[in-house]
Amino acid sequence: MIERIRKEIRACPHDPVFLIGSSLGATAALHFMDRFRREEAARVERILLLGPSYDFVENRLRDVGEAAMLDWKHTGSHSFYHNSYEKDVDVHYGLIEDLAQYETDMVEVEAPILIFHGSRDETVPCEQSVKFARSRRNVRLVVLDSDHQLSDQLDTVWSGTVEYFDLCRFHGRGLPVRTETFDLADPGDAARFDLHREEFWSVLEAAYQSRSYTREQHLERIYSLPHKVFLAFADAPERTLVGCSYVRMDGKRGATAVLPELQGRGVGRQLICASLQHFRHQVSEIDLAALAMEHLLLSCGFVPVNSEETLKRHLGNNLKRLRATRRDGDRLVYHRRSQLCPDVEKTFVMYEYNALSEVAEPA
């Protein structure tokens, strides 16, 4: 497994490498970093571990008992349930003999390490991660109310991963744009934004077409309760406004718009990522049919709101317009009347972003 990691990293382009390991894979990741710290492991910028197994042999001894371990050694194999295959598989005792050579407590890793571990983990007790993190300044441990699979905490894990690896740095094959921020509560910023107000409206109108508020309604929204406005400019062939977004000071996202001919080229992602530098908590209410926006929010670390209590808290004054809610997978779909057109009822889903420091307290 350690050699496999080495080969994979050798094959990677000369870009930053992030290493993610779960359970026994985390053990392999740590020993890879220790063994090849002056070679391939030097390319690894950050490490994420999920329910890492530090002492595989001890954990199996605790699970099966001494008598079963002796029988395993004598017969050469023992049957274990495989979570991925969803069936029992035979495991050769050679795995135990091999792992007995590795002492995870002794590994030396300089790269930052983030660990997510379930407090109810019966496969690898959380206390092992607490012990590992206690004496290492480069390790941050976040304990979640979950088991070894962490499957009921994947939203939290994903949001934390996006932030930890700073995935907003990577826009893929995006259009080269420059994002500027305007704080409308600041008179100087408000005056600068006024110079782009007509372009701002033109982008919103082109992107949303008949679904857009009127020019006056948009301006009323961003000025009545001051927002921060994010404008994306392309400099070639001349400086042109190609995208815009705005966020209320409490983190409620308003519109995000990109000129139709430039959509899908990373402009929207850059606008959202720019806003995350200013607002560590955000909420976005989107139309149920807005699949592109949904995928964009998910890729930036937002997660669907699936609690009626959370939904009602975020709706604030719009709560009185809520008509019905229903579950759709891991998200809550709701119907509410339009603020501007009381006779119109729309269907929405809500997504929220919480910085890792707000999602879960480190142990």
Backbone hydrogen bonds in HBPLUS format (Angstrom, degrees):
<---DONOR---> <-ACCEPTOR-->    atom                        ^
c    i                          cat <-CA-CA->   ^        H-A-AA   ^      H-
h    n   atom  resd res      DA  || num        DHA   H-A  angle D-A-AA Bond
n    s   type  num  typ     dist DA aas  dist angle  dist       angle   num
A0005-ILE N   A0001-MET O   3.05 MM   4  6.38 155.1  2.11 147.2 152.4     1
A0006-ARG N   A0002-ILE O   3.10 MM   4  6.41 158.8  2.15 145.7 151.6     2
A0007-LYS N   A0003-GLU O   2.95 MM   4  6.25 157.6  2.00 150.4 155.5     3
A0008-GLU N   A0004-ARG O   2.96 MM   4  6.22 157.7  2.01 150.5 156.6     4
A0009-ILE N   A0005-ILE O   3.00 MM   4  6.26 161.4  2.03 155.9 159.9     5
A0010-ARG N   A0006-ARG O   2.99 MM   4  6.19 153.8  2.06 146.5 154.3     6
A0011-ALA N   A0007-LYS O   3.11 MM   4  6.33 141.4  2.27 140.6 150.0     7
A0011-ALA N   A0008-GLU O   3.17 MM   3  5.19 125.6  2.48  92.5 106.1     8
A0012-CYS N   A0009-ILE O   3.10 MM   3  5.05 151.6  2.18 100.1 108.8     9
A0015-ASP N   A0013-PRO O   2.76 MM   2  5.51 137.7  1.94 106.3  92.9    10
A0045-GLU N   A0017-VAL O   2.87 MM  28  5.90 154.8  1.94 158.6 165.6    11
A0019-LEU N   A0046-ARG O   3.10 MM  27  6.52 166.2  2.12 157.6 160.7    12
A0048-LEU N   A0019-LEU O   2.86 MM  29  6.31 158.9  1.90 157.8 164.2    13
A0021-GLY N   A0048-LEU O   2.94 MM  27  6.45 157.1  1.99 160.3 168.0    14
A0050-LEU N   A0021-GLY O   2.90 MM  29  6.30 155.9  1.95 151.1 158.0    15
A0025-GLY N   A0022-SER O   2.81 MM   3  4.91 134.0  2.02 146.3 134.3    16
A0023-SER N   A0050-LEU O   2.94 MM  27  6.31 158.0  1.99 162.8 168.6    17
A0026-ALA N   A0023-SER O   3.02 MM   3  5.27 134.1  2.24 101.7 113.9    18
A0027-THR N   A0023-SER O   3.38 MM   4  6.88 146.2  2.50 141.8 150.4    19
A0053-SER N   A0023-SER O   3.14 MM  30  4.82 161.5  2.17 112.2 106.8    20
A0027-THR N   A0024-LEU O   3.06 MM   3  5.02 118.4  2.46  93.4 108.5    21
A0028-ALA N   A0024-LEU O   3.04 MM   4  6.44 159.5  2.08 151.7 156.3    22
A0029-ALA N   A0025-GLY O   2.94 MM   4  6.15 151.9  2.02 140.4 148.4    23
A0030-LEU N   A0026-ALA O   2.98 MM   4  6.23 160.9  2.02 151.0 154.6    24
A0031-HIS N   A0027-THR O   3.08 MM   4  6.34 164.9  2.10 154.6 158.3    25
A0032-PHE N   A0028-ALA O   2.87 MM   4  5.99 145.5  1.99 146.1 156.1    26
A0033-MET N   A0029-ALA O   3.01 MM   4  6.24 162.3  2.04 148.9 153.0    27
A0034-ASP N   A0030-LEU O   3.02 MM   4  6.29 148.0  2.13 141.6 150.7    28
A0035-ARG N   A0031-HIS O   2.91 MM   4  5.94 163.7  1.94 144.9 149.2    29
A0036-PHE N   A0032-PHE O   2.95 MM   4  5.94 167.3  1.96 156.7 159.8    30
A0039-GLU N   A0036-PHE O   2.91 MM   3  5.04 154.7  1.97 108.2 116.5    31
A0041-ALA N   A0036-PHE O   3.04 MM   5  5.30 136.7  2.24 137.9 143.2    32
A0042-ALA N   A0039-GLU O   3.08 MM   3  5.68 153.3  2.15 116.1 123.8    33
A0043-ARG N   A0040-GLU O   3.04 MM   3  5.82 166.8  2.06 122.6 126.7    34
A0044-VAL N   A0041-ALA O   3.09 MM   3  5.44 158.4  2.14 110.3 116.9    35
A0047-ILE N   A0112-PRO O   3.00 MM  65  6.25 150.0  2.09 154.7 163.9    36
A0114-LEU N   A0047-ILE O   2.95 MM  67  6.38 158.4  1.99 155.2 161.1    37
A0049-LEU N   A0114-LEU O   2.86 MM  65  6.25 164.2  1.89 161.6 166.5    38
A0116-PHE N   A0049-LEU O   2.98 MM  67  6.42 159.1  2.02 164.0 170.2    39
A0051-GLY N   A0116-PHE O   2.83 MM  65  6.18 172.8  1.84 167.0 169.4    40
A0059-ASN N   A0055-ASP O   3.02 MM   4  6.25 163.0  2.05 156.3 161.6    41
A0060-ARG N   A0056-PHE O   2.99 MM   4  6.21 154.4  2.06 147.7 154.1    42
A0061-LEU N   A0057-VAL O   2.94 MM   4  6.18 154.8  2.01 149.6 157.1    43
A0062-ARG N   A0058-GLU O   2.95 MM   4  6.21 154.2  2.01 148.5 155.0    44
A0063-ASP N   A0059-ASN O   3.00 MM   4  6.22 146.8  2.12 139.1 148.4    45
A0064-VAL N   A0060-ARG O   2.93 MM   4  6.08 175.3  1.93 159.8 159.1    46
A0065-GLY N   A0061-LEU O   2.90 MM   4  5.22 146.2  2.01 134.0 143.2    47
A0069-MET N   A0065-GLY O   3.08 MM   4  6.33 149.2  2.18 145.9 155.1    48
A0070-LEU N   A0066-GLU O   2.97 MM   4  6.26 157.6  2.02 153.1 158.2    49
A0071-ASP N   A0067-ALA O   2.97 MM   4  6.27 154.1  2.04 146.1 153.7    50
A0072-TRP N   A0068-ALA O   2.80 MM   4  5.98 150.4  1.88 143.4 151.9    51
A0073-LYS N   A0069-MET O   2.96 MM   4  6.25 155.0  2.03 146.6 152.7    52
A0074-HIS N   A0070-LEU O   2.95 MM   4  6.18 151.6  2.03 142.9 151.2    53
A0075-THR N   A0071-ASP O   2.83 MM   4  5.98 167.6  1.85 156.7 159.1    54
A0076-GLY N   A0072-TRP O   2.82 MM   4  5.54 142.2  1.96 138.4 148.9    55
A0093-TYR N   A0076-GLY O   2.91 MM  17  5.23 155.1  1.97 131.2 132.7    56
A0078-HIS N   A0091-VAL O   3.03 MM  13  5.37 145.1  2.15 134.5 144.5    57
A0091-VAL N   A0078-HIS O   2.79 MM  13  5.37 164.6  1.81 147.6 151.5    58
A0080-PHE N   A0089-VAL O   2.88 MM   9  5.53 161.6  1.91 156.6 157.6    59
A0089-VAL N   A0080-PHE O   2.77 MM   9  5.53 157.3  1.82 153.8 157.2    60
A0082-HIS N   A0087-LYS O   2.82 MM   5  5.54 168.9  1.83 141.2 144.8    61
A0086-GLU N   A0082-HIS O   2.66 MM   4  5.48 130.6  1.90 147.5 162.3    62
A0095-LEU N   A0092-HIS O   3.17 MM   3  6.10 166.0  2.20 122.8 125.5    63
A0096-ILE N   A0093-TYR O   2.95 MM   3  5.38 124.3  2.26 109.6 122.3    64
A0097-GLU N   A0093-TYR O   3.20 MM   4  6.64 159.7  2.24 151.2 156.9    65
A0098-ASP N   A0094-GLY O   2.91 MM   4  6.07 152.6  1.98 145.5 152.4    66
A0099-LEU N   A0095-LEU O   2.95 MM   4  6.14 170.4  1.96 152.2 154.7    67
A0100-ALA N   A0096-ILE O   3.00 MM   4  6.05 140.4  2.16 146.6 155.9    68
A0101-GLN N   A0098-ASP O   3.13 MM   3  5.87 165.3  2.15 118.4 123.0    69
A0102-TYR N   A0099-LEU O   3.02 MM   3  5.50 166.2  2.04 117.9 122.4    70
A0106-MET N   A0103-GLU O   3.09 MM   3  5.67 154.4  2.16 113.4 120.9    71
A0107-VAL N   A0104-THR O   3.14 MM   3  5.44 167.3  2.16 113.8 117.7    72
A0113-ILE N   A0138-ASN O   2.85 MM  25  6.11 162.0  1.88 163.9 162.5    73
A0140-ARG N   A0113-ILE O   2.83 MM  27  6.26 158.4  1.88 159.9 167.0    74
A0115-ILE N   A0140-ARG O   2.83 MM  25  6.18 159.3  1.87 165.0 168.7    75
A0142-VAL N   A0115-ILE O   2.79 MM  27  6.04 166.6  1.80 168.2 172.2    76
A0117-HIS N   A0142-VAL O   3.13 MM  25  6.50 157.8  2.18 153.2 157.1    77
A0144-LEU N   A0117-HIS O   2.91 MM  27  6.07 158.1  1.96 143.2 150.6    78
A0121-ASP N   A0118-GLY O   3.26 MM   3  5.15 154.9  2.33 111.0 108.9    79
A0119-SER N   A0144-LEU O   2.77 MM  25  5.93 159.5  1.81 167.3 169.9    80
A0120-ARG N   A0146-SER O   2.78 MM  26  5.49 149.5  1.87 168.0 169.0    81
A0128-GLN N   A0125-PRO O   3.02 MM   3  5.89 159.4  2.07 123.0 127.8    82
A0129-SER N   A0126-CYS O   2.93 MM   3  5.45 127.7  2.21 111.7 124.1    83
A0130-VAL N   A0126-CYS O   3.13 MM   4  6.54 156.0  2.19 149.8 157.3    84
A0131-LYS N   A0127-GLU O   2.95 MM   4  6.14 160.0  1.99 146.6 150.9    85
A0132-PHE N   A0128-GLN O   3.02 MM   4  6.20 155.9  2.08 140.2 147.1    86
A0133-ALA N   A0129-SER O   2.89 MM   4  6.01 160.7  1.93 152.5 156.6    87
A0134-ARG N   A0130-VAL O   3.04 MM   4  5.99 142.5  2.18 142.9 152.4    88
A0136-ARG N   A0133-ALA O   3.18 MM   3  5.32 168.4  2.20 112.3 115.5    89
A0139-VAL N   A0136-ARG O   3.34 MM   3  5.66 163.0  2.37 112.7 114.3    90
A0363-ALA N   A0141-LEU O   2.90 MM 222  5.75 149.8  1.99 137.1 147.1    91
A0146-SER N   A0144-LEU O   2.88 MM   2  5.57 121.6  2.22 112.5  95.5    92
A0153-GLN N   A0150-LEU O   2.98 MM   3  5.31 160.7  2.02 115.0 119.4    93
A0157-VAL N   A0153-GLN O   2.96 MM   4  6.26 162.3  1.99 154.4 160.2    94
A0158-TRP N   A0154-LEU O   2.79 MM   4  5.91 161.3  1.83 148.7 153.5    95
A0159-SER N   A0155-ASP O   2.99 MM   4  6.19 170.2  2.00 152.2 154.7    96
A0160-GLY N   A0156-THR O   2.96 MM   4  6.08 164.1  1.99 149.5 154.4    97
A0161-THR N   A0157-VAL O   2.85 MM   4  6.02 144.4  1.98 143.0 153.5    98
A0162-VAL N   A0158-TRP O   2.95 MM   4  6.23 162.3  1.98 159.2 161.9    99
A0163-GLU N   A0159-SER O   3.18 MM   4  6.43 164.0  2.21 148.9 152.9   100
A0164-TYR N   A0160-GLY O   2.82 MM   4  5.89 165.2  1.84 147.8 152.9   101
A0165-PHE N   A0161-THR O   2.96 MM   4  5.95 171.7  1.96 153.6 155.5   102
A0167-LEU N   A0162-VAL O   3.01 MM   5  5.22 158.0  2.06 146.5 153.1   103
A0166-ASP N   A0163-GLU O   3.04 MM   3  4.81 145.7  2.16  96.0 106.4   104
A0169-ARG N   A0166-ASP O   2.98 MM   3  5.99 170.4  1.99 127.7 130.7   105
A0170-PHE N   A0167-LEU O   3.04 MM   3  5.59 155.0  2.11 114.0 120.7   106
A0175-LEU N   A0265-ARG O   2.80 MM  90  5.61 138.7  1.97 156.5 159.1   107
A0178-ARG N   A0233-PHE O   2.82 MM  55  5.24 158.8  1.87 147.9 154.2   108
A0233-PHE N   A0178-ARG O   2.84 MM  55  5.24 171.9  1.85 147.9 149.7   109
A0180-GLU N   A0231-LEU O   2.84 MM  51  5.33 160.8  1.88 154.8 160.3   110
A0231-LEU N   A0180-GLU O   2.93 MM  51  5.33 163.4  1.96 156.1 160.4   111
A0182-PHE N   A0229-VAL O   2.82 MM  47  5.07 152.7  1.89 152.0 159.3   112
A0229-VAL N   A0182-PHE O   2.82 MM  47  5.07 163.8  1.84 149.9 151.9   113
A0186-ASP N   A0183-ASP O   2.92 MM   3  5.54 161.6  1.95 118.7 124.9   114
A0184-LEU N   A0227-HIS O   3.05 MM  43  5.77 159.3  2.09 165.0 168.8   115
A0190-ALA N   A0186-ASP O   2.84 MM   4  6.05 162.6  1.87 162.5 168.6   116
A0191-ALA N   A0187-PRO O   2.96 MM   4  6.13 151.2  2.05 143.5 150.5   117
A0192-ARG N   A0188-GLY O   3.09 MM   4  6.37 152.8  2.16 143.8 151.1   118
A0193-PHE N   A0189-ASP O   2.84 MM   4  6.11 156.2  1.89 151.9 158.8   119
A0194-ASP N   A0190-ALA O   3.02 MM   4  6.24 145.4  2.14 141.0 149.8   120
A0195-LEU N   A0192-ARG O   3.20 MM   3  5.63 144.4  2.34 105.7 114.6   121
A0196-HIS N   A0193-PHE O   2.77 MM   3  5.37 153.9  1.84 119.1 127.6   122
A0197-ARG N   A0194-ASP O   3.36 MM   3  4.97 168.3  2.37  99.0 102.1   123
A0200-PHE N   A0196-HIS O   2.84 MM   4  6.00 159.7  1.88 159.1 165.8   124
A0201-TRP N   A0197-ARG O   3.06 MM   4  6.33 158.7  2.11 146.5 150.8   125
A0202-SER N   A0198-GLU O   2.96 MM   4  6.19 154.7  2.02 144.6 152.0   126
A0203-VAL N   A0199-GLU O   2.98 MM   4  6.26 155.8  2.03 155.4 160.2   127
A0204-LEU N   A0200-PHE O   3.15 MM   4  6.43 165.4  2.17 150.1 153.9   128
A0205-GLU N   A0201-TRP O   2.88 MM   4  6.06 164.2  1.90 155.2 159.6   129
A0206-ALA N   A0202-SER O   2.95 MM   4  6.07 156.5  2.00 144.3 150.7   130
A0207-ALA N   A0203-VAL O   2.95 MM   4  6.08 157.4  2.00 150.9 156.8   131
A0208-TYR N   A0204-LEU O   2.92 MM   4  5.93 169.0  1.93 154.3 157.5   132
A0209-GLN N   A0205-GLU O   2.81 MM   4  5.06 140.5  1.97 128.9 139.4   133
A0211-ARG N   A0208-TYR O   2.89 MM   3  5.17 151.2  1.98 140.8 135.1   134
A0212-SER N   A0209-GLN O   3.21 MM   3  5.77 169.0  2.23 119.5 121.9   135
A0218-HIS N   A0214-THR O   3.00 MM   4  6.34 162.4  2.04 158.9 162.4   136
A0219-LEU N   A0215-ARG O   3.09 MM   4  6.33 168.0  2.10 153.8 157.0   137
A0220-GLU N   A0216-GLU O   2.87 MM   4  5.98 151.7  1.95 144.2 152.5   138
A0221-ARG N   A0217-GLN O   2.99 MM   4  6.21 154.4  2.06 145.7 152.0   139
A0222-ILE N   A0218-HIS O   3.13 MM   4  6.47 162.8  2.16 155.1 157.9   140
A0223-TYR N   A0219-LEU O   3.06 MM   4  6.05 140.4  2.22 144.9 154.1   141
A0224-SER N   A0220-GLU O   2.94 MM   4  5.58 159.4  1.98 143.6 149.6   142
A0228-LYS N   A0247-VAL O   2.90 MM  19  5.44 162.1  1.94 154.4 157.3   143
A0247-VAL N   A0228-LYS O   2.96 MM  19  5.44 158.0  2.00 151.9 158.4   144
A0230-PHE N   A0245-SER O   2.72 MM  15  5.11 174.0  1.73 157.4 158.7   145
A0245-SER N   A0230-PHE O   2.88 MM  15  5.11 137.5  2.06 144.5 153.8   146
A0232-ALA N   A0243-GLY O   2.85 MM  11  4.92 173.2  1.86 142.0 141.2   147
A0242-VAL N   A0232-ALA O   2.89 MM  10  5.80 165.9  1.91 161.6 166.5   148
A0234-ALA N   A0240-THR O   2.85 MM   6  5.29 159.4  1.89 157.2 159.1   149
A0240-THR N   A0234-ALA O   2.80 MM   6  5.29 155.1  1.86 154.2 162.9   150
A0259-LEU N   A0242-VAL O   3.00 MM  17  5.62 163.6  2.02 157.1 158.5   151
A0244-CYS N   A0257-ALA O   2.83 MM  13  5.37 154.7  1.90 151.2 158.3   152
A0257-ALA N   A0244-CYS O   2.79 MM  13  5.37 169.6  1.80 163.8 167.3   153
A0246-TYR N   A0255-ALA O   3.26 MM   9  6.20 140.4  2.42 159.1 168.9   154
A0254-GLY N   A0246-TYR O   2.78 MM   8  5.39 163.4  1.81 160.6 158.5   155
A0248-ARG N   A0252-LYS O   2.85 MM   4  5.14 170.9  1.86 151.8 148.7   156
A0251-GLY N   A0248-ARG O   2.82 MM   3  5.39 161.7  1.86 125.5 128.1   157
A0283-VAL N   A0251-GLY O   2.93 MM  32  6.08 152.5  2.00 141.8 140.7   158
A0253-ARG N   A0283-VAL O   2.76 MM  30  5.91 176.2  1.77 169.2 170.6   159
A0262-LEU N   A0259-LEU O   2.83 MM   3  5.48 160.3  1.87 126.9 133.7   160
A0263-GLN N   A0260-PRO O   3.35 MM   3  5.32 169.5  2.36 105.3 108.4   161
A0270-GLN N   A0266-GLY O   3.09 MM   4  6.27 156.1  2.15 143.1 149.1   162
A0271-LEU N   A0267-VAL O   3.01 MM   4  6.33 153.6  2.08 151.7 159.1   163
A0272-ILE N   A0268-GLY O   3.00 MM   4  6.29 162.6  2.03 152.5 156.6   164
A0273-CYS N   A0269-ARG O   2.82 MM   4  5.99 166.9  1.84 155.0 159.3   165
A0274-ALA N   A0270-GLN O   2.88 MM   4  5.96 149.4  1.98 140.5 148.8   166
A0275-SER N   A0271-LEU O   3.11 MM   4  6.39 150.8  2.20 142.0 149.4   167
A0276-LEU N   A0272-ILE O   3.03 MM   4  6.37 142.1  2.18 146.5 157.3   168
A0277-GLN N   A0274-ALA O   3.24 MM   3  5.51 147.2  2.35 102.1 111.1   169
A0278-HIS N   A0275-SER O   2.96 MM   3  5.33 148.5  2.06 107.4 117.0   170
A0279-PHE N   A0275-SER O   2.89 MM   4  6.10 153.3  1.96 155.6 164.4   171
A0355-ALA N   A0280-ARG O   2.90 MM  75  5.23 132.1  2.14 155.3 164.7   172
A0282-GLN N   A0353-TYR O   2.96 MM  71  5.03 156.0  2.01 137.7 144.1   173
A0353-TYR N   A0282-GLN O   2.81 MM  71  5.03 158.5  1.85 143.6 146.8   174
A0284-SER N   A0351-TYR O   2.73 MM  67  5.18 163.7  1.75 158.8 162.2   175
A0351-TYR N   A0284-SER O   2.83 MM  67  5.18 163.9  1.85 151.6 157.0   176
A0286-ILE N   A0349-VAL O   2.93 MM  63  5.63 166.3  1.95 174.7 174.9   177
A0349-VAL N   A0286-ILE O   2.94 MM  63  5.63 152.8  2.02 158.6 167.2   178
A0290-ALA N   A0287-ASP O   2.97 MM   3  5.34 166.0  1.99 118.2 122.8   179
A0288-LEU N   A0347-THR O   3.13 MM  59  5.82 159.1  2.18 135.4 133.9   180
A0291-LEU N   A0289-ALA O   2.86 MM   2  5.64 133.1  2.08 109.5  95.0   181
A0294-GLU N   A0290-ALA O   3.00 MM   4  6.25 153.8  2.07 148.9 157.2   182
A0295-HIS N   A0291-LEU O   2.93 MM   4  6.18 164.8  1.95 156.3 158.4   183
A0296-LEU N   A0292-ALA O   3.00 MM   4  6.18 151.3  2.08 141.8 150.2   184
A0297-LEU N   A0293-MET O   2.91 MM   4  6.12 164.1  1.94 153.4 156.4   185
A0298-LEU N   A0294-GLU O   3.01 MM   4  6.23 165.5  2.03 152.8 156.9   186
A0299-SER N   A0295-HIS O   3.00 MM   4  6.13 154.8  2.07 143.3 149.9   187
A0300-CYS N   A0296-LEU O   3.19 MM   4  6.42 129.5  2.46 138.8 151.3   188
A0300-CYS N   A0297-LEU O   3.08 MM   3  5.17 137.2  2.27  98.5 110.8   189
A0302-PHE N   A0297-LEU O   2.98 MM   5  5.25 156.7  2.03 151.6 144.1   190
A0301-GLY N   A0298-LEU O   3.13 MM   3  5.30 164.6  2.16 107.9 111.8   191
A0303-VAL N   A0352-GLU O   2.89 MM  49  5.54 157.9  1.94 147.8 152.2   192
A0352-GLU N   A0303-VAL O   2.91 MM  49  5.54 161.3  1.95 155.0 156.8   193
A0305-VAL N   A0350-MET O   2.85 MM  45  5.61 164.5  1.88 155.5 152.3   194
A0332-LEU N   A0305-VAL O   3.10 MM  27  6.20 136.1  2.30 160.1 152.9   195
A0311-LEU N   A0307-SER O   2.91 MM   4  6.16 164.1  1.93 153.6 158.5   196
A0312-LYS N   A0308-GLU O   2.92 MM   4  6.04 167.5  1.94 149.8 152.6   197
A0313-ARG N   A0309-GLU O   3.09 MM   4  6.27 150.6  2.18 141.1 149.2   198
A0314-HIS N   A0310-THR O   3.01 MM   4  6.27 158.6  2.06 152.9 157.9   199
A0315-LEU N   A0311-LEU O   2.93 MM   4  6.14 145.0  2.06 150.1 160.5   200
A0318-ASN N   A0315-LEU O   2.94 MM   3  5.13 149.5  2.04 139.8 131.9   201
A0319-LEU N   A0316-GLY O   3.08 MM   3  5.64 164.7  2.10 117.0 121.2   202
A0321-ARG N   A0318-ASN O   2.88 MM   3  5.34 153.3  1.95 112.2 121.1   203
A0322-LEU N   A0319-LEU O   3.02 MM   3  5.24 164.9  2.05 111.2 115.9   204
A0337-ARG N   A0321-ARG O   2.99 MM  16  5.17 152.2  2.07 133.4 138.2   205
A0323-ARG N   A0335-HIS O   2.70 MM  12  5.40 169.5  1.71 159.0 155.9   206
A0324-ALA N   A0335-HIS O   3.42 MM  11  5.27 155.5  2.49 130.4 133.7   207
A0335-HIS N   A0324-ALA O   2.82 MM  11  5.27 157.6  1.87 154.4 158.4   208
A0326-ARG N   A0333-VAL O   2.76 MM   7  5.31 150.7  1.85 157.0 164.2   209
A0333-VAL N   A0326-ARG O   2.81 MM   7  5.31 163.7  1.83 177.5 173.3   210
A0328-ASP N   A0331-ARG O   2.96 MM   3  5.46 171.3  1.97 160.2 158.9   211
A0331-ARG N   A0328-ASP O   3.25 MM   3  5.46 158.2  2.30 117.0 123.1   212
A0334-TYR N   A0348-PHE O   3.03 MM  14  5.49 167.8  2.04 153.5 157.4   213
A0348-PHE N   A0334-TYR O   2.84 MM  14  5.49 167.1  1.86 164.1 168.2   214
A0336-ARG N   A0346-LYS O   3.03 MM  10  5.69 156.7  2.09 156.2 163.2   215
A0346-LYS N   A0336-ARG O   2.89 MM  10  5.69 164.7  1.92 162.9 157.8   216
A0338-SER N   A0344-VAL O   2.80 MM   6  5.63 158.8  1.85 166.7 169.3   217
A0344-VAL N   A0341-CYS O   2.83 MM   3  5.54 167.4  1.84 131.1 135.5   218
A0358-GLU N   A0355-ALA O   2.76 MM   3  5.33 148.8  1.85 117.9 128.0   219
A0359-VAL N   A0355-ALA O   3.03 MM   4  6.28 135.9  2.23 147.0 159.6   220
A0359-VAL N   A0356-LEU O   3.18 MM   3  5.03 130.4  2.44  93.5 106.7   221
A0360-ALA N   A0356-LEU O   3.47 MM   4  6.57 168.8  2.49 159.0 156.0   222
